[in-house]
Amino acid sequence: MKRRFSSMMIAAAAGILALTGCSGGNSNTAEPGGSAQPAGQTVSSSTPDAGGNLRIIWWGNQERHDLTSKVLDLYAKTHPGTTFAPEYQGFDGYFQKLTLLAASNNMPDVVNFYVGSSDSNQFLDKGLLEPMDQYVENGTIDVADIGENTLSGGRGADGKLYGIPLGVNARVMIVDPAAYEKAGLTIPGQGYANWEALHDDLAKLKEVTGAYGADDLFNINFTLAYYARQFGQTIAAEEKGIGFDEKLYTDFFTYRQGWSKEGLIPKMDASLSVKNPEESFLVKGQSAVMVAYTNQYPGIVKAAGRPLQMILMPGPDSDKAMDVRPGMHFSISVNSTHKEAAAKFISYFVNDVEANKILNANRGMPVSSAVRAALMEQFEPEMKAVADYMEVVAEHSGPLDPPAPAGATEIDKLMVDLEQQIMYEQTSIKDAYAKLTQEAAAIVARNKQ
């Protein structure tokens, strides 16, 4: 599950970017003292051509690092003249590192982003990413087997394409069948019809686990947008900054506060201690339910060491609330000196069958229909389960929300700060919503000037 930074660290990052504006020339050396890794770095003995030395940065666990490094090796062997200087780390601290790289005019050529998230939007707002439309139009980036709905997730509020999706994912509820059986419960194969039905089951599952019924189901970065979609609302809006009303916000946090006090889900401190899905309470056997993205499911099952099952997110109206979304993107630094080579590599990364056999859908189901068809036979049971689940979601989902407006980064950070104030009982839900609406509107107005 995507984790968030503390409010203090987010504010510091925003301050650095505000001073930076657009980054300067791009260096081909790693940040001094940074986490550039020699493993996976490729060197071609051929005479360099227009490929050059591409710096590339991504986040993930060790498995992702190893798989991506193998693809870099393969690309360098088949594309003489291109070398790589890879940098990678876990998600915690990833965007802080990018902020420091931007401040020192040292952004890598190819950057792992999630266009539309608050972490990534701060770089978009400052013009640090290269629009990629021209590379699609001239054929450097091949999107023939990638649907427009999938591509649309990489567009900014201005309609320009800033990221090529590396895989498609969906939200999923993961449950422990053994715990359900021990509690005498039946797993709802198509998901819970409403949140109240889930609440009732969690009380029984808590008795089985001896700790919680579920991990944190109401992480604001993960669940609020889904919850809003259930009621025909959106998390962001062009004019007011937020697209949900006070009742929805109140109901959401009333659930979260109540379930936390009942011990059905962890309190805020315990939730923040979970740094990645493999460390979840479900994996440890201390809960029986969690929410995640589909690409995380195989790793969660492996870490748990026992059978788990995927079901749709809870209702009501989950059909319109579910969506199929890019798991993450590759973007190009606006001041890269190797933009054409970076675009060519990104196209290879999403379209080459041999490369994707290595990657094995680690970042989500391949975005290319041709690649998906070619990989089905090699998928292990957990990945085949993901592919089957994605087919179900495709039949039970709505369109993606519109791109967030300029200023959404500040609003998202404000929402995270207010989330913590509510859960630590430093403010009321009503006062938090009043502050959110007032400041969100001011942020939108300021960004329109």
Helices and strands as residue ranges (DSSP letters): H 7-20, E 52-59, H 62-78, E 82-89, H 94-103, E 110-113, H 118-125, H 133-137, H 148-152, E 164-169, E 171-175, H 177-182, H 195-209, H 220-230, E 234-237, E 241-243, H 246-261, H 268-272, G 277-279, E 289-293, G 294-296, H 297-304, E 309-311, H 318-321, E 325-332, H 339-351, H 353-359, H 369-375, G 376-378, H 381-395, H 408-423, H 429-448
